[in-house]
């Protein structure tokens, strides 16, 4: 199937339903999932298409109101004294480390005109940090739900995703797109989320690999990435310059693979080629999933698209890393239908689509490949398309 075929029209989901009513609560627990991105990497800030799904792993915020205008923040993953900040003192750069994420959400809610109360918030997570599974967006989303419900605010989920993204962009200083927060707040179980990052239109696309005898395996390569580093921002700037030279507001406006060839600079040409081709691969995967009976043959085609996406990320966008390349090659040799790096790059995880019966062999082969290179043993997570953030207690 060509990536140039139009995406068929399902009934889109608005994302405008409020996350709570107007009755504040005094305490509770809210959980938000991490995400894996099936297709569409570094296309979000280019106003292209992405196709993430929520994981069954996530972050929980246990929160209670305080009447002193302060946030008291604790994390099970960062033991030690709690971080205490006054709401009226919040400003970009005023809080550092992990606490900047919940503090940034409180700040962004205030900037959006929503008054939030002081709160004691205890954070716990079963998402591996730095694995490219959007642990930061899960933290932001769980805290955003907690603060809005403690305040009795009715905030639409799409707006809440935008607020959480603003926290990451402006308070913390990481120039991410809208995908991660949208996935954490808007995904449905058994579906991938087709998100047009220019219009913010969302559509739930049925996604059930198990029904076709396949499974999704996330391989944590243990090479941690940090989006606050310069390479992520450099890629974004390169994409913006490529779009400027091509005369479009962003690369997501382009659908012709040959458009990238009009760029004289070989680096900009490669960056644009990746974005345009990955947008096409999102369309192709969506059309495959919408076929009459997405069985094993369909998932073989999706696997091939995953592998082509990895080559594009490795060679054109140049953000892969040795452990990811070895993981992809080894998984494919051991029976995977396809695999690719996911996340911002330079560390993190690989997503592999594997026939269920081949899972033990794929895990064993990757573990052995790491052992032979004296690398830290990889971690494995079975990925099941799961539900979005919700109050759990």
C-alpha positions as CSV (number, residue, x, y, z in Angstrom):
1,X,0.0,0.0,0.0
2,X,1.4,3.4,-0.9
3,X,1.9,6.1,1.7
4,X,0.3,8.6,-0.7
5,X,-3.2,7.1,-0.5
6,X,-5.7,9.4,1.3
7,X,-6.6,8.5,4.9
8,X,-10.2,7.4,5.1
9,X,-12.5,9.4,7.3
10,X,-13.6,7.9,10.6
11,X,-15.8,9.9,12.9
12,X,-13.3,12.1,14.8
13,X,-13.3,12.6,18.6
14,X,-13.6,16.1,19.8
15,X,-11.4,15.9,22.9
16,X,-13.5,18.8,24.3
17,X,-15.2,16.9,27.0
18,X,-14.3,18.4,30.4
19,X,-12.1,16.3,32.8
20,X,-14.2,17.2,35.8
21,X,-17.3,19.0,36.9
22,X,-17.5,22.1,39.1
23,X,-17.4,20.4,42.5
24,X,-13.9,20.5,44.0
25,X,-12.6,17.4,45.8
26,X,-10.3,17.4,48.9
27,X,-8.1,14.5,47.9
28,X,-7.7,11.7,45.4
29,X,-5.4,9.8,43.1
30,X,-5.0,10.3,39.4
31,X,-3.1,8.1,37.0
32,X,-1.8,9.0,33.5
33,X,-0.2,6.6,31.1
34,X,3.0,6.8,29.1
35,X,2.9,6.3,25.4
36,X,4.6,4.5,22.6
37,X,4.4,6.0,19.2
38,X,3.5,3.5,16.5
39,X,4.4,5.9,13.7
40,X,5.3,9.6,13.1
41,X,8.5,10.6,14.9
42,X,9.5,14.3,15.1
43,X,6.5,15.1,12.9
44,X,4.5,16.7,15.8
45,X,6.3,20.0,16.0
46,X,6.4,20.0,12.2
47,X,2.6,20.1,12.2
48,X,2.3,16.7,10.7
49,X,0.6,13.4,11.7
50,X,1.4,11.1,14.6
51,X,-0.1,7.8,15.7
52,X,0.7,7.1,19.4
53,X,-1.1,4.7,21.7
54,X,-1.2,4.8,25.5
55,X,0.7,2.2,27.5
56,X,-0.6,0.3,30.6
57,X,2.4,1.8,32.5
58,X,2.1,5.3,33.9
59,X,2.4,7.9,36.7
60,X,0.2,8.3,39.6
61,X,-0.3,11.6,41.5
62,X,-1.8,11.2,45.0
63,X,-2.9,14.7,45.9
64,X,-4.7,16.6,48.7
65,X,-5.7,20.3,48.9
66,X,-3.7,22.7,51.0
67,X,-4.9,26.1,52.1
68,X,-1.6,27.9,52.3
69,X,-1.0,28.5,48.5
70,X,1.9,26.0,48.4
71,X,2.8,22.9,46.4
72,X,4.5,20.2,48.5
73,X,5.9,17.7,46.0
74,X,7.3,14.2,46.7
75,X,8.4,11.5,44.3
76,X,8.9,7.8,45.0
77,X,11.6,7.9,42.3
78,X,13.5,10.8,43.9
79,X,13.6,10.0,47.6
80,X,14.6,12.8,50.0
81,X,13.1,16.0,51.3
82,X,9.9,17.2,49.6
83,X,10.1,20.2,47.3
84,X,8.0,23.1,48.5
85,X,7.1,26.0,46.3
86,X,4.7,28.9,46.6
87,X,2.2,29.2,43.8
88,X,2.6,32.9,43.6
89,X,6.3,32.6,43.1
90,X,6.2,30.3,40.1
91,X,8.0,31.5,37.0
92,X,9.9,29.8,34.2
93,X,13.2,28.6,35.6
94,X,12.2,29.0,39.2
95,X,12.1,25.2,39.9
96,X,14.5,22.7,38.6
97,X,14.8,18.9,38.4
98,X,11.8,16.6,38.4
99,X,9.7,19.0,40.5
100,X,9.7,21.5,37.6
101,X,7.2,19.3,35.8
102,X,4.3,19.5,38.4
103,X,5.3,23.1,39.3
104,X,5.2,24.0,35.6
105,X,1.7,22.5,35.2
106,X,0.4,24.7,38.1
107,X,2.1,27.7,36.5
108,X,0.6,27.0,33.0
109,X,-2.9,26.5,34.5
110,X,-2.6,29.9,36.1
111,X,-1.3,31.4,32.9
112,X,-4.4,30.0,31.2
113,X,-6.6,31.7,33.7
114,X,-7.4,28.8,35.9
115,X,-6.9,29.3,39.6
116,X,-5.6,26.2,41.3
117,X,-5.2,25.5,45.0
118,X,-2.2,24.6,47.0
119,X,-1.7,20.9,47.2
120,X,0.5,18.1,48.6
121,X,1.3,15.8,45.7
122,X,3.0,12.4,46.0
123,X,4.2,11.0,42.7
124,X,4.9,7.4,41.9
125,X,5.6,5.8,38.5
126,X,6.2,2.4,36.9
127,X,7.5,4.1,33.7
128,X,11.3,3.8,33.2
129,X,12.7,7.4,33.1
130,X,14.7,8.3,30.0
131,X,13.3,5.4,28.0
132,X,11.5,7.5,25.5
133,X,8.1,6.5,26.8
134,X,7.0,10.0,27.7
135,X,7.4,9.8,31.5
136,X,7.4,13.6,31.6
137,X,4.0,13.9,29.9
138,X,2.5,11.2,32.1
139,X,3.7,13.2,35.1
140,X,2.3,16.5,33.7
141,X,-1.0,14.9,32.8
142,X,-1.6,13.2,36.2
143,X,-0.8,16.4,38.0
144,X,-3.0,18.4,35.6
145,X,-5.9,16.2,36.4
146,X,-5.2,16.3,40.1
147,X,-5.0,20.1,40.3
148,X,-8.1,20.7,38.1
149,X,-10.3,18.3,40.1
150,X,-9.0,19.6,43.4
151,X,-10.1,23.1,42.2
152,X,-13.4,21.9,40.7
153,X,-12.4,23.2,37.3
154,X,-14.1,21.9,34.1
155,X,-11.2,21.9,31.6
156,X,-11.5,20.1,28.2
157,X,-8.9,17.4,27.7
158,X,-7.6,19.0,24.5
159,X,-7.1,22.2,26.4
160,X,-5.4,20.4,29.3
161,X,-3.0,18.8,26.8
162,X,-2.1,22.2,25.5
163,X,-1.6,23.6,29.0
164,X,0.7,20.6,29.9
165,X,2.6,21.2,26.7
166,X,3.1,24.9,27.6
167,X,4.5,23.8,30.9
168,X,7.1,21.7,29.2
169,X,7.9,24.3,26.5
170,X,7.9,27.5,28.5
171,X,8.4,26.6,32.2
172,X,10.9,23.8,31.7
173,X,12.3,24.9,28.3
174,X,11.9,21.7,26.3
175,X,10.6,22.4,22.7
176,X,8.4,19.4,22.4
177,X,5.3,19.1,20.3
178,X,1.7,18.2,21.4
179,X,1.8,14.5,20.8
180,X,2.9,13.2,24.2
181,X,0.3,15.1,26.3
182,X,-2.4,14.3,23.8
183,X,-1.7,10.6,23.9
184,X,-1.7,10.6,27.7
185,X,-5.0,12.5,28.0
186,X,-6.9,11.3,24.9
187,X,-6.1,7.7,24.0
188,X,-8.7,4.9,24.2
189,X,-8.0,1.3,25.1
190,X,-7.6,-0.9,22.0
191,X,-6.9,2.1,19.8
192,X,-4.1,4.3,18.4
193,X,-4.7,8.0,18.3
194,X,-4.4,9.7,14.9
195,X,-3.5,13.3,15.7
196,X,-3.2,16.0,13.1
197,X,-0.8,18.3,14.9
198,X,-1.7,21.3,12.7
199,X,-5.5,21.2,13.2
200,X,-5.4,19.2,16.5
201,X,-8.2,16.9,15.0
202,X,-8.1,13.5,16.7
203,X,-9.5,10.2,15.5
204,X,-9.4,6.9,17.4
205,X,-8.1,4.1,15.1
206,X,-8.8,0.5,16.2
207,X,-5.5,-1.2,17.0
208,X,-5.5,-4.8,18.3
209,X,-2.3,-6.6,17.4
210,X,-3.3,-9.6,19.7
211,X,-6.3,-10.3,17.5
212,X,-3.9,-10.9,14.6
213,X,-1.5,-13.1,16.6
214,X,1.0,-10.3,17.1
215,X,2.4,-8.5,20.1
216,X,4.1,-5.2,20.7
217,X,7.4,-5.3,22.6
218,X,9.1,-2.2,24.0
219,X,12.9,-2.7,24.4
220,X,14.4,-0.3,26.9
221,X,18.0,-0.1,25.6
222,X,19.1,1.6,28.9
223,X,20.8,4.4,27.0
224,X,19.0,7.3,28.6
225,X,18.0,10.3,26.5
226,X,17.4,13.9,27.7
227,X,15.4,16.2,25.5
228,X,16.9,19.2,27.3
229,X,20.1,18.5,25.3
230,X,21.0,20.6,22.3
231,X,20.4,18.0,19.5
232,X,16.6,17.9,19.9
233,X,16.4,21.7,19.6
234,X,18.9,21.6,16.7
235,X,16.7,19.1,14.7
236,X,13.7,21.4,15.3
237,X,15.6,24.4,14.1
238,X,16.8,22.5,11.0
239,X,13.2,21.6,10.2
240,X,12.1,25.1,10.6
241,X,14.8,26.4,8.2
242,X,13.9,23.7,5.7
243,X,10.3,24.8,5.8
244,X,11.3,28.4,5.4
245,X,13.4,27.6,2.3
246,X,10.6,25.6,0.8
247,X,8.1,28.4,1.4
248,X,5.7,26.6,3.7
249,X,4.8,27.3,7.4
250,X,6.0,23.9,8.4
251,X,7.1,20.6,6.8
252,X,3.8,19.0,7.7
253,X,2.2,21.0,4.8
254,X,4.2,18.9,2.3
255,X,3.0,15.6,0.9
256,X,5.3,15.1,-2.1
257,X,8.4,13.2,-1.3
258,X,10.2,15.0,-4.1
259,X,9.8,18.4,-2.3
260,X,12.8,17.7,-0.1
261,X,15.0,17.5,-3.3
262,X,14.5,21.2,-3.9
263,X,16.8,21.9,-0.8
264,X,20.4,22.6,-1.7
265,X,21.7,21.9,1.8
266,X,22.1,18.1,2.1
267,X,21.4,18.2,5.9
268,X,18.2,20.1,5.5
269,X,17.3,17.8,2.6
270,X,17.6,14.7,4.8
271,X,15.6,16.3,7.6
272,X,12.7,17.3,5.3
273,X,12.8,13.9,3.6
274,X,12.3,12.1,6.9
275,X,9.4,14.3,8.0
276,X,7.6,14.0,4.7
277,X,8.1,10.2,4.4
278,X,7.1,9.6,8.1
279,X,3.9,11.5,7.5
280,X,3.2,9.2,4.5
281,X,4.0,6.2,6.7
282,X,1.4,7.3,9.3
283,X,-1.2,7.5,6.5
284,X,-0.2,4.1,5.2
285,X,-0.5,2.5,8.7
286,X,-3.8,4.0,9.4
287,X,-5.2,2.8,6.1
288,X,-3.9,-0.7,6.9
289,X,-5.5,-0.7,10.3
290,X,-8.8,0.4,8.7
291,X,-8.8,-2.4,6.2
292,X,-11.7,-4.9,6.4
293,X,-9.8,-7.5,8.3
294,X,-6.5,-6.4,9.7
295,X,-5.0,-9.9,10.1
296,X,-1.4,-11.2,9.9
297,X,-0.8,-10.0,6.4
298,X,-1.7,-6.4,7.4
299,X,0.6,-6.6,10.4
300,X,3.4,-7.8,8.2
301,X,3.0,-4.7,6.1
302,X,2.9,-2.5,9.2
303,X,6.1,-4.2,10.5
304,X,7.8,-3.4,7.2
305,X,6.8,0.3,7.6
306,X,8.3,0.3,11.1
307,X,11.6,-0.9,9.8
308,X,11.6,1.7,7.0
309,X,10.9,4.4,9.6
310,X,13.9,3.3,11.6
311,X,16.2,3.6,8.6
312,X,14.8,7.1,8.0
313,X,15.4,8.1,11.6
314,X,18.9,6.6,11.5
315,X,20.1,7.9,8.1
316,X,18.0,11.0,7.3
317,X,17.2,12.4,10.8
318,X,20.4,11.0,12.4
319,X,19.0,10.5,15.9
320,X,19.4,6.8,16.4
321,X,22.1,5.3,18.6
322,X,24.1,2.0,18.6
323,X,22.0,0.1,21.0
324,X,18.8,0.9,19.0
325,X,20.4,-0.1,15.7
326,X,21.5,-3.4,17.1
327,X,18.1,-4.0,18.8
328,X,16.3,-3.4,15.5
329,X,18.6,-5.6,13.5
330,X,18.6,-8.4,16.0
331,X,14.8,-8.3,16.5
332,X,14.2,-8.6,12.8
333,X,16.7,-11.5,12.5
334,X,15.0,-13.3,15.3
335,X,11.5,-13.1,13.8
336,X,10.1,-9.7,14.4
337,X,7.8,-8.3,11.7
338,X,9.6,-4.9,12.1
339,X,11.0,-2.5,14.6
340,X,12.1,1.0,15.1
341,X,13.5,3.4,17.6
342,X,10.8,5.6,19.3
343,X,11.0,8.9,21.1
344,X,13.2,11.9,20.7
345,X,16.3,9.9,19.9
346,X,19.9,9.6,21.1
347,X,18.8,7.0,23.7
348,X,15.6,5.4,24.9
349,X,13.6,2.5,23.5
350,X,12.8,0.5,20.5
351,X,9.3,-0.7,19.5
352,X,9.1,-4.1,17.9
353,X,6.1,-5.8,16.3
354,X,6.5,-9.5,16.9
355,X,4.4,-12.6,16.1
356,X,3.3,-13.8,19.6
357,X,5.0,-17.1,19.3
358,X,8.4,-15.4,18.4
359,X,8.5,-13.2,21.6
360,X,10.7,-15.5,23.6
361,X,13.2,-15.9,20.8
362,X,13.3,-12.1,20.1
363,X,13.9,-11.3,23.8
364,X,16.6,-13.9,24.1
365,X,18.4,-12.8,20.9
366,X,18.4,-9.1,22.0
367,X,19.6,-10.0,25.5
368,X,22.5,-12.0,24.0
369,X,23.4,-9.3,21.5
370,X,23.8,-6.8,24.4
371,X,25.8,-9.4,26.4
372,X,28.2,-9.9,23.6
373,X,28.9,-6.2,23.5
374,X,29.2,-5.8,27.3
375,X,26.2,-3.4,27.3
376,X,23.9,-3.2,30.3
377,X,21.1,-5.8,29.8
378,X,18.0,-4.4,28.1
379,X,14.6,-4.1,29.7
380,X,11.4,-5.5,28.1
381,X,7.9,-4.2,28.4
382,X,4.9,-5.8,26.8
383,X,2.9,-2.9,25.3
384,X,-0.9,-3.1,25.2
385,X,-2.9,-0.2,23.7
386,X,-4.5,1.2,26.8
387,X,-6.8,3.9,28.2
388,X,-6.0,7.5,28.9
389,X,-5.5,9.4,32.2
390,X,-8.2,9.1,34.8
391,X,-9.0,9.4,38.5
392,X,-8.3,6.0,40.2
393,X,-9.1,6.7,43.8
